[in-house]
Amino acid sequence: MTSWLRKKCSITLRSVLVILTASAVASYHSVEKRCASPFVSTCGECLSRGPECAWCFQKRFLDGAHVSERCDSAAQLLLKGCAEEFIENPRVKVEVNTTLSSSQVAPRDISIQLRPGSEASFIVEVKQLERYPVDLYYLVDVSASMQDNLDRLKTVGATLSHRMREHSSDFRVGFGSFVDKPVSPYIDVHPSKIVNPCSDYEVHCRPAHGFIHVLPVTENMTDFKHVIQQQRISGNMDTPEGGFDAMLQAAVCQKDIGWRPEAKHLLLVMTDQPSHLALDSKLAGIVMPNDGRCHLVDNTYSQSANMEHPTVGQLAEKLLENNIYSIFAVDQMQYKWYEDLVDFLPGTYLGKLLPKASNLTNLVVDAYKKLLSDVGVEVGIEDSEAHRFWVNVSPICPNGSSVARNGKCSNVQPKQTVFFNITVGMHSCPAEDLQKGQEVLVVVKPVGFNESVTVRVQQACGCSCGEAGLCHEDPEPTICIPVPGASPAAERRVMDSCREESSGLVCSGRGACVCGACVCDDSNLGTIYGRFCEKDDFSCPYDRGVVCGGRGQCVSGECLCQLGWTGENCGCPASTESCLSADGSVCSGKGKCVCGKCVCNDPRYSGAFCEKCPTCSNSCQSHWSCVACHLSKGFGRDDEQQCNKSCTSLVAYVDDITELIRGKYCLYHSRDQCFFRFHMELATHGPQLHISRHAECMSSQRYFKTFLSVFLLTVVLGLGILAVVRLLLWNKDWSRRVKDSEQYEDNNKNSAYAPTANEKTITYRRDRLPELPMEMHVHVPKMPLNDIWP
């Protein structure tokens, strides 16, 4: 590893340690703030503050401290001196009952234990099988506008039955009809209109009705075709129909409809109008809420004129409870209304019904395949307890399928298994006291399946506090009856019982002596406790402004560090991971890891991992003493072993040192004007030296010849350099003189006033009279530069 990479890794590791330290400090303060409160006085209050909080019911725990000090995290209570067997800390438990077998949903029964603020997770498996039995129930709107669709249904039954047998091992069909509530203002209540709503059009119609169950599910298609041919239309006054009323009765009246427990239940709703919603029936003076029960009398919904329409949530609950898939085959004009409704009804498919129901067969087959390939679950909790719990469902879809937006898997093939990771959490305990063994039931229901998972939630909202059941929630009463006329000696003995011999102060000066026992003072800095109030949790070294760096507990003035931390203020990591060098050794084997940093054993070493040493193994001089030992002992085998014990490097002797390629060549000068060559190579286990057996010596005569040769060579080179320099200067002056001569020759001025290259003219002028000036010219010859000086 290069030095810059090692430095970068070291910086990164330190950054990670700083982040982890800050995270640990933040987590510690969060738990401490949540659990530690002066207002906590009972074990139940302590446990209700969060899943991290625990209660210590040890008898003499933190003598003199407030009872709220018994509430803290389990780790902090252990550091404070509470024995583990005296800590009340209910754990989250998940127990699976594997005795119940199932072919589609597993497991079938789960028990979990929760406490306020905690959560538990478990996995539910849902497996799709091949060729389920199928029960299809036609629920048809027989209002006058559905005449064409009803006529088409008379001929499509056999075709649909044939197509569905390709996907089902046993296909059966049933039939029922609906219009609306037979009360005003939904229908005309004139006696003639009640009997025949279509009398104005000279058409004989059947009376309006909320829901009539006509044919239970059967495999006899002849009966189905005969029933369809007997159907007649009806009529009402307003646009919406009573579809939700009819759907709820078809779902809950299982025996009347003939739903088989082992079959897939398909409820096909054919209509061209929206449905009435809850509270719409108040227009007719109906105020009784729908009770969600079966009310078929002679196959007719008997409470249609007495109960309100069901709510969407109530209808969804009953469809899910009775394992029913809903298929809405609606007119294109009403498609948008039902599209907004589908998301609220689990296991629902919406399709557009073309004129005269020409696409009904394909619509039902496509809906069945789509509903079967979508696998999802719904989780139900008792209504009275639902506000205290929360649930999260995460599907894990098999290969080839995808996660839909509503938490289900799409495109699941037969024999594939879908896993659901379900998390149940509890916000709080019930307001009233829990009875022993009281449970909350949570039901996990796969949509459209006849199997479910029962989750029994046990609530840990009380404290057992061991076999004795003593939680020590209230301070133990002290019976102190003053004795009249007590002597000063007796009073002194009482005060002495509150005085520690080492300090000599009553309750260490931080409390009051009450009946021979110390009651410690309250402090804003922390908790004062102990028999003589001699202990506290704040008189410890600080790190980054936090007692014990937030990584330990202050007990009696000393930091008890958490696992993985050491030092006076718990500021040093116990791990040596930050000191590991590139080869995996601690401080390159040349130092110790102290508080997460390398401290080198040898002052010659430096660097973050003691990996640098400029004067160590790469210096020839550092091995001279070792070479001298071998030279003084000779080159025998025994002498080699003797010197190797005193040298830090391993030494070997060679005849021809030039054969060694890798490493560094060095010289060692002996006292007899000779030198030995040795070769240094850094091996994995340390430096390796190879010393040549043959010395190289130089005589005095050879030294003189060498000196004379070097001197003469230096003189000759100096003279040659001076000659070259002089020649260059002469050439430069000659070129300048020639250039000046050519310049004067080309001048157009009068030659009388232009001096030649070898003379100059000096003019003297005297203006004695303005009209008679006097001038004198003197010509002075100049010596050429190339003339030789006499």
CORKA-V769048 format. One line per field, one symbol per residue. phi: phi as a letter, one per 30 degrees, with the letter a starting at -180 (. if undefined). burial: + if it has 16 or more other ideal C-beta (glycine too) atoms within 10 Angstrom, else -. A space follows every 50 residues. Layout:
phi=???
burial=???
//
This chain:
phi=.dddddddddddddddddddddddddddddddddddadcdbbdddddddl dddbbccddcdheiddddddcadeddddddjddddcccbecdbbbcdcdd cacbbbdcbbcbcbbeicbbbacccbcdcchddbcccdccdcdedceddd ddddccedddddddddcbdacbbbbababaddbdcdbdcdeddddbdcdd chbdcdddadabdcbddbcddddddddddddbdbabccddccddeddddd dddddddjddddcdccccccacbdcdceiddddcicbddddicdbcbhib ddcdcccddddddddddddddchcdcbccbdedcdddddddedccdibbc bdcdeihdcddddddddddddddccbbbccbeedcddcbbbbbbdcdddj cbdddcibccidceidcccbdcccbcdadddcddddidbccbcccddicc bbcccccccdcbbchiddicchdceddcdbcdcdiddedddddddddccd ddcicdhhibabcchibdcdddbddlccajechccacbdbecbhibdhii cacdbhibdcdddjbbjdchccdddcddcddddiddhhicabcbhibdcd dcddcbjdbhccadccdccdddcddddddddddicddddddddddccdcc bbcbdbddddcdjbcbbbdcdchbbccbccbccdckdbcbcddcdccbdd dddddddddddddddddddddddddddddddddddddddddddddddcdd ddccdddcabccccbbcdcddbdbbbcbccdcdddddddd
burial=-----+---+----------+--++--+--+--+++---+++++++++++ ++++++++--++++++++++++++++++++++---+++++-+---+---- ----++++-+-+++++++++-+-+++++---+-++++++++++-++--++ -++--++--++-++---+--+++++++++++++--+++----+--+++-- ----++-+++++++++++--+--+--++--+-++++---+++++++++++ ++++-++++---++++++++++++++-+-++--+-+---+-+-+++---- +-++--+++++--++++++++++++++++++--+---+--+---++++++ +-++--+-+++-++--++--+++++++++++------++-+-+-+-++-- +------+++-+---+-+-+-+-+++--+----------+-+++++++++ -++-+-+++++-+-+-----+++------------------------+++ -----+++-++-+---++++------+++++++++++--++-+---++++ +++++---++++--+++-++++++---++++----+++-++-+--+++-+ ----+-+++++-+---+----++--++-+++-------++--++--+-++ +-++--+--+-----+-+------+++++++-----++++++-------- -------------------------------------------------- ----------------------------------------
//
